[in-house]
Amino acid sequence: MADKPRSFQEIILRLQTYWAGKGCAIMQPYDMEVGAGTFHPATTLRALGSKAWAAAYVQPSRRPTDGRYGENPNRLQHYYQYQVLIKPSPPDLQDLYLGSLEAIGIDASMHDIRFVEDDWESPTLGAWGLGWEVWCDGMEVSQFTYFQQVGGHDCKPVSGELTYGLERLAMYILDVDHVMEMPFNDPQTPIALTYGDVFKQTEEEYARWNFDVADTDTLLQHFKDAEAECERILAQEHIDPKTGKRIIMAHPAYDQAIKASHVFNLLDARGVISVTERQAYIGRVRALTKACADAFVQTEAAGAVVDA
Amino acid sequence: MADLLIELFSEEIPARMQKKASADLQKMVTDGLVGAGLTYAGAAAFATPRRLALSVEGLTAESKAVREERKGPSVSAPDKAIEGFMRSTGLTKDQLEVRDDKKGQVYFAVIEKPGRKAAEIIAEVLEKTIRTFPWPKSMRWGEGSLKWVRPLHTILCILTDEAGAEVVPLEVDGIVSGNTTRGHRFMAPEVFSVTSFEDYEAKLKRAKVVLRAEEREELIWQDATNQAFAQGLEVVEDRGLLSEVANLVEWPVVLMGTIADDFLDMPPEVLQTSMKDHQKFFSLRNHKTNRIERFITVANVETPDNGSTILAGNQKVLFARLSDAKFFWENDLRVAKAGMDEWVEGLKSVTFHNKLCSQADRVERIVALAREIAPIVGADPEEAAQAARVAKADLQSEMIYEFPELQGLMGRYYGQAAGLSDAVAAVAEEHYAPLGPSDDVPTAPLSVTVALADKLDTLTGFWAIDEKPTGSKDPFALRRAALGVIRLLLANDISLPLRELLKSEIAYRFGYAEYGPIVDMYKQYAAAAKSAGLDFIYDDLSDRLEANEELVQSGIVEQSRAAVPGATSSLLSFFHDRLKVFLKDQGIRHDIIDACIAMPGNDDLTLLVKRAKALSETLATDDGENLLQGFKRANNILTQAEEKDGVAYEYGADIKFAEHDSEKALFAALDSADAKIAPAMKAEDFTTAMGAMAALRGPIDAFFTNVQVNADNDIVRRNRLNLLSRIRTICLSVADLTRIEG
């Protein structure tokens, strides 16, 4: 039986090792602010098209409205997700997943592990899939989804996506009640750090900024700018006049879509978006991600066959 | 004879879909088998989280050979007709028979369909079933194109007879049928083969899978109640939760856990909802204190430590959940104790409907309506207004954000915390009632007042913007709201004329929907509508609106005048339609209701129903039934005479022209009935009025037996017609009997 990990980072390292051993490319976090690991182009865009793909990575995720100044035992405005995407979804994905739990110290013979219906939908990504939330002893430890559509495109083949909420999972494994008390590195190490040592102050700083200080006029402008830039990028000719090559800029455009999405989340946290406006903003972000998806499927990375 | 066993083994099937899926499997397969000519003795279907199974017993080994004869065209028919016949029968010309018929020689096709082996039919039917299965939502996986609720892994399909079990060969999208399955995901994951349904069920049980959902439910319920009983507690019954939980496990293991003391003082409903929604726990109640003190969780696995790790984990999760709930509860209590102003204010930013208004505006209308309705219901207007103002405040509370289903109930707790009287606090919970046709109707005057105001506001609002229910579409539950109004009025015997009230509310909402931002104008408008009546308002409104040129130019007065009266009639008819449905269930015929709706005062539903009930009872008596015939006869004679003579016989019957005793007696009877009916009607005592009307039966019958209306003497004839007219007038003053059928 697997021995228990001793720190937050050890759980992450074990997941990295496990999924690397199962053939996933271990990617690094995307270098932009996103609300969830799904937004990483290694998931959103790579779930599109016919090319096989297998990737795993940690993604820092931001949900401004969830900020609690670091006081709530498990709510954070900045947290980590561990994300796995395999296309096509292998027939033994459930077993692979259960193996990963064992790797981080969850012994299936001692725990009650359950796959409970949970259909996933992301209005901003124009995406949906069917799957489960995985429960361990009554706690949701992962999301397990078979992507059916992304950016309005049917996923063919279907990708299997696994998302682990790392803090919550680690708190459970390490048996701590408050996230800030969780050992970040090995507690036996000379400079032992807790999660709170690393993030308590930033949670406070961001909570204050998110809720009360962020300048809404600036944010609204950022939203418009990102939207306009995204559209401008996608409107370019596919043939680059300088190199003469066919270069569809799906990724740079998608960056702008991600930016718009995050700015929308910030505006939401500032409480300046009414219920009716909310739908309109979500629709605008979806239009951007859909346009990016439309662009991506025409590229080689999506398996598109391009005449020379 | 053979027995068929099918198992479709997949990744976890959503709990809520299992029951219907097993029924669908049974129906699709058995229908398919029978359709192909097989018969069977019995069938049963089962579902667990990972499998759908079907057992069909006593299946015939093959379908019968079928011989079919079809008559075709004449031998001399054009080639095209003969070719068509050959195509449709699949035969060649020399396979057709020529027979003599009345009209000469005719082609006949004799089609022999040989019997088919059961296995062949099963394979075909099962493949079709899998490919067209009606899952509420289905998905693709991997590189395949097959759709199933979650990835389908194996198909077990065997036919068992005396000779033994044989796999029915079939393949669906690369999945080849076999005779094997697996047990519990963790406790018995090994593959094993089966030879019959009995073997299958027994081996599954050994492999820690209880196949039957009822059995899993029973196991859970028995164990849960036993464990609760041992602690002096009772399980809060919840059939829905039981069936859900039973479909989340293949091997139920019931574990009882404790709730930390910190949480026991929260309202029991909060504990129960939090545990059920988030964790699917059963609540254990101490019936002495009415507190929820422990919980039951159902695991899917037996562990070496008898579930203690699992239970510890669940308790930990529960602790976090309840900490959240307690955090909400305490924050909410703070706002409540400060008078809930923060919430009332917050409702301004909540849109009720984008064409209508915010929740705060709605509350304001409900307050105004409650104030108006209160005296009629017997409630204090100021108290009603106060109750209406805070009845929806809890919608802004953190607890309701988390658990919307606790709306109203929490409002009551918070109202009490705010120091409101119990009666005012209760309004928060009770004003939503009645929700369903069998839901209790509130009786406390304050609750009744606000419940009426709330529903009338909703209805008039949606009628003002022309969003009525159509067919099966009723997204805003307007039928339910109308039925709620009806039940509130009837159960509490409230006489509330609706027409003017609906009209002024619709007018207000109409104006608001069109010109919402200019709120003050519509407040004036509504106030004037209330004080002066609506027709006056349309004349007066122009003057009032002069202050606002934009509004004058908008032509709102004309628009309102054009739209509001029609919308009002439409809403009133909607109430009448709902009332008919409601009374039909109570055994009152629709024509009886129609006869009463045709009378004045039909917008007072309580009065209308009293009239209808009295009429229904009267017509059920022998006198009543015969009176109706007498009335119809009188009315027919009168109508014909009036048509023929071109005059209306309305009054002037004089006893001095009465010749026959029966005629004189009818005069006397009508006088006496008049004397009784008029005051009774005035007092809305329909039973007395209708009794007096029914008492006319004897004299009317005698009159028609002994007297000929169309006498030769014209004076006598006219007098008699005028006498009949008195019958008609008296009867029609009670109800429009012309609308009664039969």
Boltz contact constraints between the chains, C-beta under 6 A:
constraints:
  - contact:
      token1: [A, 88]
      token2: [B, 142]
      max_distance: 6.0
  - contact:
      token1: [A, 88]
      token2: [B, 143]
      max_distance: 6.0
  - contact:
      token1: [A, 89]
      token2: [B, 141]
      max_distance: 6.0
  - contact:
      token1: [A, 89]
      token2: [B, 142]
      max_distance: 6.0
  - contact:
      token1: [A, 94]
      token2: [B, 11]
      max_distance: 6.0
  - contact:
      token1: [A, 108]
      token2: [B, 186]
      max_distance: 6.0
  - contact:
      token1: [A, 110]
      token2: [B, 303]
      max_distance: 6.0
  - contact:
      token1: [A, 110]
      token2: [B, 309]
      max_distance: 6.0
  - contact:
      token1: [A, 112]
      token2: [B, 299]
      max_distance: 6.0
  - contact:
      token1: [A, 112]
      token2: [B, 300]
      max_distance: 6.0
  - contact:
      token1: [A, 112]
      token2: [B, 301]
      max_distance: 6.0
  - contact:
      token1: [A, 112]
      token2: [B, 310]
      max_distance: 6.0
  - contact:
      token1: [A, 114]
      token2: [B, 300]
      max_distance: 6.0
  - contact:
      token1: [A, 115]
      token2: [B, 12]
      max_distance: 6.0
  - contact:
      token1: [A, 117]
      token2: [B, 14]
      max_distance: 6.0
  - contact:
      token1: [A, 130]
      token2: [B, 139]
      max_distance: 6.0
  - contact:
      token1: [A, 137]
      token2: [B, 310]
      max_distance: 6.0
  - contact:
      token1: [A, 137]
      token2: [B, 313]
      max_distance: 6.0
  - contact:
      token1: [A, 137]
      token2: [B, 314]
      max_distance: 6.0
  - contact:
      token1: [A, 138]
      token2: [B, 279]
      max_distance: 6.0
  - contact:
      token1: [A, 138]
      token2: [B, 314]
      max_distance: 6.0
  - contact:
      token1: [A, 138]
      token2: [B, 317]
      max_distance: 6.0
  - contact:
      token1: [A, 139]
      token2: [B, 317]
      max_distance: 6.0
  - contact:
      token1: [A, 146]
      token2: [B, 139]
      max_distance: 6.0
  - contact:
      token1: [A, 146]
      token2: [B, 141]
      max_distance: 6.0
  - contact:
      token1: [A, 148]
      token2: [B, 139]
      max_distance: 6.0
  - contact:
      token1: [A, 157]
      token2: [B, 143]
      max_distance: 6.0
  - contact:
      token1: [A, 158]
      token2: [B, 140]
      max_distance: 6.0
  - contact:
      token1: [A, 158]
      token2: [B, 141]
      max_distance: 6.0
  - contact:
      token1: [A, 275]
      token2: [B, 351]
      max_distance: 6.0
  - contact:
      token1: [A, 276]
      token2: [B, 351]
      max_distance: 6.0
  - contact:
      token1: [A, 276]
      token2: [B, 354]
      max_distance: 6.0
